Amino acid sequence: EGKLETANTILGSCTTLLVVLGLAATVFFLLVQEPMLYLFGATEAMMPYARPYTFVLLLGVPFGIFATAMAHVIRADGSPRYSSAVLLSGAIFNLLLDPLLIFGLGPFPRLEVAGAALATVLGQILSALLAVRYLARRLQMVHPSRGDFRPAAPAVKSILALGGPIFCNHVLMTASQILLMNMLRTYGAQSVYGSEITIAGAGAVGKVNIVLLSCIIGIALGQPILGFNYGRKNYSRVVEAYQKALLYGTLVAVAAFLVLQLFPRQIAGLFGSGDPRFYDFSVHYIRIYLILTFC
């Protein structure tokens, strides 16, 4: 729509909000770390692993929030490849560092669970630095000045109006996960599997689900194409882009459904537990929990 001054103000306000909220979230969750872990379903047997992992992971929250949000901004600025690079670089860096820091390979110290968290944090820092580099040197459509980084009420209102429903959706998903983990802790203890196996199995399946959802969300996040063409009143391209996203998303969902239902044991095996009860529970869990994937 050509409203460049408004776009500059929104980008500046968004950047400042991300930094402030990221730091505030880290401080808050560090203060409530112990009760938070119990609330999320951790058992006494898990706490020696959960405490160091969570502590290190929380230190990376500001970087993770900033990089993830800025990837959306960079994509909307007309640089989808750089946006992908911001997120992929951190993920790949994390994958490479994980075995080195967990098992202490080569010159790296053996940090076990804390090493997995540290690898994640370092990957988030790398992604955040790439995002900062883009903001400093490569912005194409918008160029905020120093004054634009002071949060403006109209910009904040717009951000909250668009982000509010998505935020509520994530809160509801988190609440359902908390409820699920507490049910697994309570009723898993009464089953032949025990609390730890049921929670570990559910966690493994949750990771599989995240990979699947990431593929679907990746297709759905072509939304700058819709927004840009809607602003240009090029409605036929809006419809075309939506139809393609719907088609590709459906194909991915159906293919994933077939793989998950036909090969649950092989998928559970990727997580490396030697306990046959883990595989028994996880196979049932995959088939039931992800049975509506095709939808």
LINPE-V403171 format. One record per residue. RES is the residue in one letter. D_CENTER is the distance of its C-alpha to the mean C-alpha in Angstrom with 1 decimal. Layout:
res = [RES:RES]
d_center = [D_CENTER:D_CENTER]
This chain:
res = [E:G:K:L:E:T:A:N:T:I:L:G:S:C:T:T:L:L:V:V:L:G:L:A:A:T:V:F:F:L:L:V:Q:E:P:M:L:Y:L:F:G:A:T:E:A:M:M:P:Y:A:R:P:Y:T:F:V:L:L:L:G:V:P:F:G:I:F:A:T:A:M:A:H:V:I:R:A:D:G:S:P:R:Y:S:S:A:V:L:L:S:G:A:I:F:N:L:L:L:D:P:L:L:I:F:G:L:G:P:F:P:R:L:E:V:A:G:A:A:L:A:T:V:L:G:Q:I:L:S:A:L:L:A:V:R:Y:L:A:R:R:L:Q:M:V:H:P:S:R:G:D:F:R:P:A:A:P:A:V:K:S:I:L:A:L:G:G:P:I:F:C:N:H:V:L:M:T:A:S:Q:I:L:L:M:N:M:L:R:T:Y:G:A:Q:S:V:Y:G:S:E:I:T:I:A:G:A:G:A:V:G:K:V:N:I:V:L:L:S:C:I:I:G:I:A:L:G:Q:P:I:L:G:F:N:Y:G:R:K:N:Y:S:R:V:V:E:A:Y:Q:K:A:L:L:Y:G:T:L:V:A:V:A:A:F:L:V:L:Q:L:F:P:R:Q:I:A:G:L:F:G:S:G:D:P:R:F:Y:D:F:S:V:H:Y:I:R:I:Y:L:I:L:T:F:C]
d_center = [30.8:31.9:30.8:29.9:30.8:28.5:25.7:26.4:26.4:23.1:21.4:23.2:22.4:18.7:18.7:20.7:18.7:15.5:17.5:19.4:16.6:14.5:17.8:18.8:15.7:16.3:20.0:19.6:17.4:19.6:22.6:21.5:19.7:22.4:22.8:19.0:18.8:21.8:20.4:17.3:19.9:20.6:24.2:26.8:26.6:22.8:23.2:24.6:21.4:19.0:20.6:20.4:16.9:15.7:18.1:17.0:13.2:14.0:16.0:13.0:11.3:13.3:12.5:8.7:9.3:12.1:10.8:7.9:10.5:13.3:12.1:12.8:16.1:17.1:16.7:18.8:21.3:22.1:20.4:17.8:18.6:18.0:14.7:13.7:15.4:13.5:10.1:12.2:14.4:12.1:10.8:14.5:15.8:13.7:15.2:18.6:18.7:17.6:21.1:23.0:21.8:21.6:25.1:26.7:27.7:30.2:30.4:27.1:27.5:26.5:23.7:22.5:19.6:19.4:19.4:16.1:14.5:16.5:15.5:11.8:13.1:15.5:13.0:11.2:14.8:15.8:13.2:14.3:17.9:17.7:16.4:19.3:21.6:21.0:21.7:24.8:26.3:24.9:24.4:26.3:26.8:26.3:27.8:27.4:30.2:30.0:31.0:28.1:25.7:27.5:25.5:27.7:28.1:28.0:24.9:23.1:24.4:23.1:19.6:19.7:21.3:18.7:15.6:17.3:16.9:13.2:12.9:15.4:13.5:10.5:13.2:15.1:12.4:12.0:15.8:16.3:14.4:16.6:19.6:18.9:18.7:21.8:23.6:22.9:24.2:27.2:28.2:27.0:29.6:32.2:31.5:32.6:29.1:28.6:25.6:24.0:24.1:22.8:19.8:19.2:19.7:17.4:14.6:15.4:15.4:12.1:10.7:12.9:11.7:8.0:9.8:12.1:9.9:8.2:12.0:13.0:10.6:11.6:15.1:14.8:13.5:17.0:17.9:19.5:22.1:22.9:23.0:25.1:27.6:27.9:28.8:31.3:32.6:32.0:31.2:32.1:29.2:26.8:28.0:28.0:24.3:23.4:25.5:24.1:20.5:21.8:23.8:21.2:18.5:21.3:22.4:19.1:18.8:22.4:22.3:19.4:21.4:24.4:22.8:21.3:24.6:26.8:25.3:23.5:25.4:24.4:20.7:21.2:23.2:20.3:19.4:22.9:24.4:28.2:28.9:30.1:29.1:25.4:25.9:28.1:25.6:22.6:24.6:25.6:22.1:20.5:23.4:23.3:19.7:18.9:22.3:21.4:18.9:21.5:21.4]
